[in-house]
Amino acid sequence: MDVSFDAHPSTYRHWKTRIEGVIAWLVLDVDETGGIVPGYELKLNSYDLGVDIELYDATQRLRFEHPEVRVVVLTSGKDKVFCAGANIRMLAASTHEWKVNFCKFTNETRNAMEDSAGQAYLAAVNGSCAGGGYELALACEHILLVDDNSSAVSLPEVPLLGVLPGTGGLTRVVDKRRVRKDLADVFATRPDGVKGKTALRWRLVDELAQPRRFEEATRARAAELAARSTRPRDARGVELTPLDRDITADGIRYEHVTAEYDQATSAVTITVRAPRTPAPAALSGLDASFWPLAVTRELDDLILRLRTNQPTLGTWILRTSGDAELLDGYEKLLAGHRHHWLADEILRYHKRVLKRLDVTSRSLIAVIEPDSCCAGMLAELAFAADRQYMLDGPPVGDEDSPARASITLTDANFGLLPMGNGISRLESRFYGHTDHVEWLRKETGRPLSPAEADELGLVTDIPDDIDWADEIRIAIEGRAALSPDACTGLEANLRFAGPETTETRIFGRLSAWQNWIFNRPNASGDEGALRRYGTGQKAIFDRKRV
C-alpha cells in the first residue's frame, strides 16, 4: 500500500480545528473505524500513522496559514479520555519497518511542535492520558491535568507491553521536565500511572484544575502564554495549496524536485533545482509558490514517501542544479528578514526537513557536477550526505566545455540550519577542529574548485571525467552489496558527531533501543507482551538479561 501524506482540514477524520483569535484548538476525536490500514479499531483516542499525518498537517497549517495564532491548545473531544497513545493492535500487527517508520514520523512531528516559533502548545489533558498520549502532552510547553480523582498520566509500555515509550517519553521526562530519575523509574513501571497532586509534585504535569473550572483554567493559561508571543496579529497567512506531483513507476516529479528510481542498484537519484527567477524585493504578498517554501514542501513530501513506500531503495543520490546567484538572492532575503514571521517559519521548516534527511536510514551520496548548484542552503544537502563526490573536469561527454563543478559556502552553512545536535553540518563534519571551521568561514562567498574543495575537506573524492562514471557506479554498487542493517547502524553513528541533545537522545539512543526491543521475542514473539496484550494471556519472557 502506498501511503500519501496529503491532508487538509476539510478531510480530517480524527482532528477538529478551531481558531479563536490568537488561540487555536486542536481537538483529538479519533474515528475508531478510520485506521490507515484495516485490521484494528482506534479505541480510546489511540492513534496510527493516519492520525499523525493529520496532526502534522494541522501544525503546518497553523504555522503558515495563521500567523495570528499564538497558542495551540491540544485537547480531547472524548469524555474521560485524552489519548491512549499508539494503537496496540496496529503495533502488534505491523512489520518491523512500519513500526520504525511510524515512530520516526511521530517523533519528528513532536519535535516540530517544540520548534514552535512563537506558537506555544498547551496540553489540556481532560481525561486519562497514557503512553503516546502522555508523550504528546510532553511535547507541549505546559500540561494542565483535570483533577477528577480518576484521570492519570502514565507510561505503561514497559509493564504492559514489554517495549519502551517510543516517542521521546523517557527522554523528555528527565531532560525536559527534570523529573528525578528514581521517580521516573517508578513512573515508567507503574501501569496505572500517577494522578493529581502526586503528578504535580513529581513534575509530570504543570497544573491541576477541577473539572468544573477546567475550561476556565485552560483559557486563562492560554491567554498567559499568548501574551508572551511576538507573532503578528494582522499579517496575512500563506495557504498551503496542494502539491503538484507526477508519480510513475520510475519516480516522482515535482516542480523543483525529482526522484528517479533505479531498482537494479537499489538507488534513487534526487535532484533539487535552484530558483529560476530572481528573489522578490520583500516578503509581502507571497504565496506557496515562493521558491524556498515550495522546494522545502516538495523535498519534505518526497522524503516521507520514499521512506514509507520505497524501502528497498537503500541509496539516495543527491544532486542539485541551477543558478547559484539566483539562489543567493533568496538566501539573503530570508536571512535579512529572519525576524519576519514568514522568513523565520520557512527557515525553521527547511531546517526540520534537513533534519529529517539526517535521521533517514538510507545511504546518502552527494554527486557534484558542473551543472550543480552546490551553494549555501542547497550545499547542506551535500553536507548531510555520508559521502560527497565532485567531478574534477568538464562535463562527461563534453570535454570542450569550460564548465566546472564548484561549491560555494555561505552563512547558511555556519549555523542557520543546525542539525539535531545543535551545531552546523560543517561543525559536525570537522568536530573538534574549530580552526578548520574558521578557515572555511573565510572561504565563503566564492566558488571553490574541486581541488580547493578537496583540500578543504568538503568532499570525499574528486574523480576526473575519465574515471567519473566508474567511480560513481562502484560507490553505488558497493553500497548495495553491504548489509542494509549494518549500513543503517554505521551511518546513524557517524552522522551525529558532537554534543548530545534531547533530539539526538530520542533518535539515537531511545530509537535504537526501541528498534531492538521491537524485534525481540519478549515483545514481538508469539508469547511476547505486545502480541498478547488484551488477549487475557500473560506474556512469557525469556528471563536472560543480555
C-alpha positions in Angstrom: 0.0 0.0 0.0 1.4 3.4 -1.0 0.9 5.9 1.8 0.0 9.5 0.9 1.0 12.3 3.3 -1.6 14.7 1.8 -4.1 16.1 4.2 -6.5 19.0 4.6 -8.8 20.1 7.5 -11.8 19.5 5.2 -10.9 15.8 5.1 -9.6 15.2 8.6 -11.2 12.2 10.2 -9.6 12.4 13.6 -8.9 16.1 14.5 -11.1 19.1 14.7 -9.5 22.5 14.4 -11.0 25.8 15.7 -9.4 29.3 15.6 -10.5 31.8 18.3 -8.4 34.9 17.7 -4.9 34.2 18.9 -5.8 30.7 20.2 -6.2 27.6 18.1 -7.9 24.5 19.4 -6.7 21.1 18.1 -9.2 18.6 19.4 -8.4 14.9 19.1 -11.6 12.9 18.4 -10.4 9.7 16.7 -12.8 7.9 14.4 -12.4 4.3 15.6 -13.1 2.9 12.2 -10.7 5.2 10.4 -7.4 3.3 10.6 -5.0 3.9 7.8 -4.9 0.1 7.2 -7.6 -2.5 8.0 -7.4 -4.8 11.0 -7.8 -2.7 14.1 -10.0 -0.2 15.7 -8.6 3.1 17.1 -10.3 2.8 20.5 -9.8 5.3 23.4 -8.4 8.0 21.1 -5.5 5.9 20.2 -3.6 6.8 17.0 -1.9 5.3 14.0 0.1 6.9 11.1 -3.1 8.3 9.6 -4.0 10.2 12.8 -0.5 11.6 12.9 -0.4 12.6 9.3 -3.4 14.8 10.1 -1.7 16.2 13.2 1.4 17.1 11.1 -0.7 18.8 8.5 -2.6 20.8 11.2 0.6 22.0 12.8 2.0 23.1 9.5 -1.2 25.0 8.5 -1.3 26.8 11.9 2.3 27.9 11.3 1.9 29.2 7.7 -1.8 29.9 7.3 -2.5 31.5 10.7 0.3 33.8 11.7 -2.1 35.4 14.2 -2.2 32.2 16.3 0.0 32.4 19.4 -1.2 29.4 21.4 -2.3 25.9 20.3 -4.5 24.1 22.8 -4.3 20.4 22.4 -7.2 18.5 24.0 -9.6 15.7 23.5 -13.1 15.6 22.2 -14.0 12.4 24.0 -15.3 12.1 27.6 -12.8 11.0 30.3 -10.1 10.1 27.7 -7.3 12.4 26.4 -5.4 9.8 24.4 -4.4 6.2 24.8 -1.3 6.6 22.6 -0.2 4.4 19.7 -2.7 1.7 18.9 -1.5 -1.6 20.3 -3.3 -3.8 17.8 -1.7 -1.8 15.0 1.8 -2.1 16.5 1.4 -5.9 17.2 0.3 -6.5 13.6 2.8 -4.2 11.8 6.0 -5.2 10.2 9.2 -4.0 11.8 9.9 -1.4 9.2 6.4 0.0 9.5 6.8 0.4 13.3 10.2 2.1 12.9 8.9 4.5 10.2 5.8 5.2 12.2 7.8 6.0 15.4 10.3 8.2 13.4 7.5 10.3 11.9 5.7 10.7 15.2 8.9 11.7 16.9 9.6 14.3 14.1 6.1 15.7 14.5 6.5 16.2 18.2 9.9 17.7 17.8 8.4 20.1 15.3 5.8 21.1 17.9 8.6 22.2 20.2 10.2 24.2 17.4 7.3 26.5 17.7 8.5 29.9 16.6 6.1 31.8 18.9 3.3 29.3 18.8 3.2 27.7 22.2 1.5 24.3 22.7 -0.7 23.8 25.7 -1.9 20.3 26.6 -5.3 20.5 28.2 -5.5 16.9 29.5 -9.1 16.3 30.2 -9.0 12.6 30.8 -6.8 9.6 31.1 -3.5 10.1 29.3 -1.4 7.0 28.6 1.7 6.1 26.7 2.0 8.1 23.4 -0.9 10.2 24.7 1.3 11.5 27.5 4.2 11.8 25.1 2.0 14.0 23.0 1.4 16.2 26.1 5.1 16.1 26.9 5.8 17.8 23.6 3.7 20.8 24.8 5.1 23.7 26.7 2.6 23.4 29.5 0.5 20.4 30.8 -2.8 21.1 32.6 -4.4 18.0 34.0 -8.0 17.7 35.1 -8.1 16.8 38.8 -11.1 14.5 38.9 -9.7 11.6 41.1 -9.6 9.3 38.1 -7.6 10.9 35.3 -3.9 10.0 35.3 -0.8 10.3 33.2 1.1 7.2 32.6 3.8 5.5 30.5 2.7 1.8 30.7 4.8 0.5 27.8 7.3 -1.4 30.0 4.9 -3.1 32.4 2.1 -3.8 29.9 3.8 -4.2 26.5 7.4 -5.1 27.0 8.6 -2.2 24.9 9.6 1.4 25.6 7.7 4.7 25.4 9.0 5.3 21.8 8.1 8.9 21.2 10.5 10.7 23.5 8.7 10.0 26.7 11.6 8.7 28.8 13.9 11.4 27.5 11.5 14.3 27.9 10.5 13.2 31.5 14.1 13.6 32.7 15.6 16.1 30.2 12.8 18.5 29.7 10.7 18.2 32.8 13.6 17.4 35.2 11.8 14.5 36.9 14.1 12.7 39.3 15.4 9.5 37.8 14.2 7.3 40.6 10.7 8.8 40.4 10.9 8.4 36.6 11.8 4.7 37.1 8.8 4.2 39.4 6.5 6.1 37.0 7.6 4.2 33.9 7.0 0.8 35.6 3.5 1.6 37.0 0.8 0.5 34.6 -1.8 2.7 36.3 0.3 5.9 36.2 0.1 8.9 38.5 -2.8 11.2 39.3 -3.5 14.7 40.6 -1.3 16.1 43.3 1.3 13.3 43.0 1.7 14.0 39.3 2.1 17.7 40.0 4.6 17.1 42.9 6.7 14.7 40.7 6.7 17.5 37.9 4.9 15.2 35.5 2.3 18.0 34.9 2.4 21.7 35.4 -1.0 22.5 36.8 -4.2 20.9 38.0 -7.8 22.1 37.6 -11.1 20.8 39.0 -13.5 19.6 36.3 -15.9 22.5 36.8 -13.2 25.1 36.1 -11.1 23.1 33.7 -12.1 25.2 30.6 -11.7 28.4 32.5 -8.2 27.4 33.6 -7.3 26.3 30.1 -8.3 29.7 28.6 -6.5 31.6 31.4 -3.3 29.7 30.8 -3.6 30.0 27.0 -4.1 33.8 27.4 -1.0 34.0 29.6 1.1 32.0 27.0 -0.3 34.2 24.2 0.9 37.3 25.9 4.5 36.2 25.7 4.4 35.6 21.9 5.6 38.1 19.3 3.6 36.6 16.4 1.9 39.3 14.3 -1.8 40.0 14.8 -2.5 41.4 11.4 -0.3 39.5 9.0 -1.8 37.6 6.1 -1.0 33.9 6.1 0.2 31.7 3.2 -2.2 29.0 2.2 -0.6 25.6 1.8 -2.1 24.7 -1.5 -2.0 21.0 -2.7 1.4 19.9 -4.1 1.6 19.3 -7.8 3.3 16.0 -8.4 3.5 13.2 -11.0 4.0 9.7 -9.7 5.0 6.9 -12.0 6.6 3.5 -11.6 10.0 5.1 -12.3 9.9 8.0 -9.9 8.2 11.2 -8.7 8.3 14.6 -10.3 7.5 18.0 -8.6 8.2 21.4 -10.0 11.6 21.8 -8.2 12.4 18.3 -7.1 12.6 15.0 -9.0 13.3 11.4 -7.9 14.3 8.8 -10.4 14.4 5.1 -9.3 17.0 2.6 -10.3 15.7 -0.7 -8.9 18.7 -2.6 -10.3 21.1 -0.8 -8.0 18.5 -0.2 -5.2 19.1 3.5 -5.7 17.2 6.7 -6.3 18.6 9.9 -7.8 17.1 13.0 -6.1 17.6 16.3 -7.9 16.8 19.6 -6.3 16.7 22.6 -8.5 17.6 26.2 -7.6 15.1 29.0 -8.3 14.7 30.0 -11.9 13.7 33.6 -11.3 15.2 36.4 -9.1 14.1 36.7 -5.5 11.3 39.3 -4.8 12.2 42.5 -3.1 10.2 41.8 0.0 8.2 39.1 1.8 4.8 40.7 1.4 2.1 39.2 -0.9 3.8 35.9 -1.3 2.1 32.5 -1.7 3.0 28.8 -1.6 4.9 29.1 -4.9 7.6 31.2 -3.2 10.7 29.0 -4.1 12.1 28.4 -0.6 8.7 27.3 0.8 7.8 25.4 -2.4 11.1 23.4 -2.6 11.0 22.6 1.1 7.5 21.3 0.9 8.4 19.1 -2.1 11.5 17.7 -0.5 9.6 17.0 2.7 6.9 15.1 0.9 9.4 13.2 -1.2 11.5 12.1 1.8 8.3 10.8 3.6 7.1 9.0 0.5 10.4 7.4 -0.2 10.9 6.3 3.4 7.5 4.7 3.6 6.7 3.5 0.1 10.2 2.6 -1.3 12.0 0.8 1.5 14.3 -1.2 -0.9 15.8 1.9 -2.5 18.6 1.9 0.0 20.9 4.5 -1.6 19.8 8.1 -2.2 22.0 10.0 -4.7 21.6 13.7 -4.0 22.1 16.2 -6.8 21.4 19.9 -7.2 21.1 22.1 -10.4 20.6 25.7 -11.3 22.0 29.2 -10.8 23.8 29.9 -7.6 23.4 33.6 -7.9 19.6 33.3 -8.0 19.8 31.0 -5.0 21.9 33.5 -3.2 19.2 36.2 -3.7 16.6 34.1 -1.9 19.0 33.2 0.9 19.8 36.9 1.5 16.1 37.8 1.5 15.4 35.2 4.2 18.5 35.8 6.3 18.0 39.5 6.1 14.4 39.2 7.4 14.9 36.5 10.0 12.7 38.3 12.5 9.8 38.4 10.0 7.4 35.6 10.9 7.3 34.1 7.4 11.1 34.1 6.9 11.5 32.5 10.3 8.9 29.8 9.6 10.5 28.9 6.3 14.0 28.7 7.7 12.7 26.6 10.6 10.8 24.3 8.2 13.9 23.9 5.9 16.0 23.1 9.0 13.5 20.4 10.1 13.4 18.8 6.6 17.2 18.6 6.5 17.0 17.0 10.0 14.5 14.5 8.5 17.2 13.7 6.0 19.8 13.4 8.7 17.8 10.7 10.5 16.7 8.8 7.4 18.0 5.2 7.3 19.3 5.3 3.8 22.8 5.7 2.4 23.2 9.3 1.2 25.7 10.1 -1.6 26.1 13.6 -2.9 27.2 14.0 -6.6 28.5 17.4 -7.5 28.9 18.1 -11.3 29.4 21.2 -13.5 25.6 21.8 -13.7 25.2 21.5 -9.9 24.2 24.4 -7.7 26.1 23.3 -4.6 25.9 26.6 -2.7 24.5 27.8 0.6 21.3 26.1 1.7 21.5 23.6 -1.2 25.1 22.7 -0.3 23.6 21.5 3.1 22.2 18.5 1.1 25.7 17.6 0.2 27.0 18.0 3.8 24.1 15.9 5.0 25.3 13.1 2.8 27.6 10.2 4.0 29.9 10.8 1.1 30.5 13.6 -1.5 31.9 13.0 -5.0 32.8 16.1 -7.1 33.7 15.9 -10.8 37.2 17.4 -11.4 36.9 18.2 -15.1 34.5 19.1 -17.9 31.0 17.5 -18.1 31.2 13.9 -19.1 30.9 13.6 -22.9 31.6 17.3 -23.5 35.3 17.7 -23.0 35.5 21.1 -24.7 33.1 22.7 -22.3 34.6 25.2 -19.9 32.0 24.4 -17.2 33.4 23.0 -14.0 31.8 21.9 -10.7 32.1 24.2 -7.7 31.0 24.6 -4.1 30.1 28.0 -2.6 29.9 28.3 1.1 27.6 31.0 2.6 26.4 32.0 6.0 23.7 29.3 5.6 26.4 26.7 6.2 27.5 28.1 9.5 24.6 27.7 11.9 21.5 28.9 10.1 20.2 25.3 9.6 21.6 23.3 12.5 21.4 19.5 12.9 19.6 17.8 15.8 22.9 18.0 17.8 22.5 21.8 17.8 25.6 22.5 15.6 26.0 23.0 11.8 26.8 20.1 9.5 30.2 21.6 8.9 30.9 21.7 12.6 29.8 18.1 12.9 32.0 17.2 9.9 35.0 18.8 11.5 34.1 18.2 15.1 36.9 19.2 17.4 38.6 21.2 14.7 37.3 24.8 15.3 40.3 26.2 13.5 39.3 24.4 10.4 35.7 25.7 10.6 37.1 29.2 10.9 39.3 28.6 7.9 36.1 27.5 5.9 34.3 30.6 7.1 37.0 32.8 5.5 36.3 31.0 2.2 32.6 32.0 2.0 31.1 33.8 -1.0 33.3 32.4 -3.8 33.1 29.3 -5.9 35.6 26.6 -4.7 37.1 24.4 -7.4 37.3 20.6 -7.0 40.9 20.8 -5.9 40.1 23.5 -3.3 37.1 21.6 -2.1 39.2 18.6 -1.7 42.0 20.5 0.1 39.4 22.0 2.5 37.9 18.5 3.2 34.5 19.3 1.8 34.3 16.3 -0.4 35.2 12.6 -0.2 36.9 12.3 -3.7 37.3 14.3 -6.9 37.5 11.8 -9.8 38.2 13.3 -13.2 35.9 12.9 -16.2 37.6 9.8 -17.4 37.0 7.9 -14.2 33.8 9.7 -13.1 31.2 7.2 -14.3 33.1 4.2 -13.0 33.8 5.7 -9.6 30.1 6.7 -9.0 29.0 3.2 -10.2 31.4 1.5 -7.9 30.3 3.6 -5.0 26.6 2.8 -5.6 27.1 -0.9 -6.3 29.4 -1.2 -3.3 26.8 0.2 -1.0 24.1 -2.1 -2.4 26.4 -5.1 -1.6 26.6 -4.3 2.1 24.1 -5.3 4.8 21.3 -2.7 5.0 21.2 -3.1 8.8 24.9 -2.6 9.2 24.8 0.5 6.9 21.9 1.9 9.0 23.9 1.5 12.2 27.1 2.8 10.6 25.5 5.9 9.2 23.5 6.7 12.3 26.6 6.6 14.4 28.8 8.6 12.1 26.4 11.4 11.2 26.0 12.8 14.7 29.4 13.7 15.9 29.4 16.3 18.6 27.2 17.2 21.6 24.2 15.1 22.6 20.8 16.8 22.8 17.3 15.8 23.6 16.7 15.2 19.9 19.8 13.1 19.4 18.9 11.1 22.5 15.5 10.4 21.1 16.7 9.5 17.7 19.9 7.8 18.7 19.6 6.0 22.0 15.9 5.7 22.5 15.0 4.8 18.9 17.9 2.3 18.7 16.8 0.5 21.9 13.2 0.5 20.8 14.0 -0.9 17.4 16.0 -3.7 19.0 13.2 -4.4 21.6 10.6 -4.4 18.8 12.4 -7.3 17.2 12.9 -9.3 20.4 10.6 -12.3 21.2 9.8 -10.8 24.6 7.9 -8.1 22.8 7.0 -9.3 19.3 7.2 -13.1 19.6 4.0 -15.2 19.7 4.2 -15.3 23.5 5.5 -11.7 23.8 3.8 -8.9 25.6 3.0 -6.8 22.6 1.3 -9.7 20.8 -0.6 -10.9 23.9 -1.8 -7.5 25.1 -5.6 -7.6 25.5 -5.9 -11.4 24.9 -6.2 -12.3 28.6 -2.9 -14.3 28.4 0.2 -13.3 30.2 3.4 -12.8 28.2 6.1 -15.3 28.7 9.5 -13.7 28.9 13.0 -15.1 28.2 14.5 -14.0 31.6 18.1 -13.8 30.4 19.4 -10.2 30.6 21.6 -9.5 27.6 
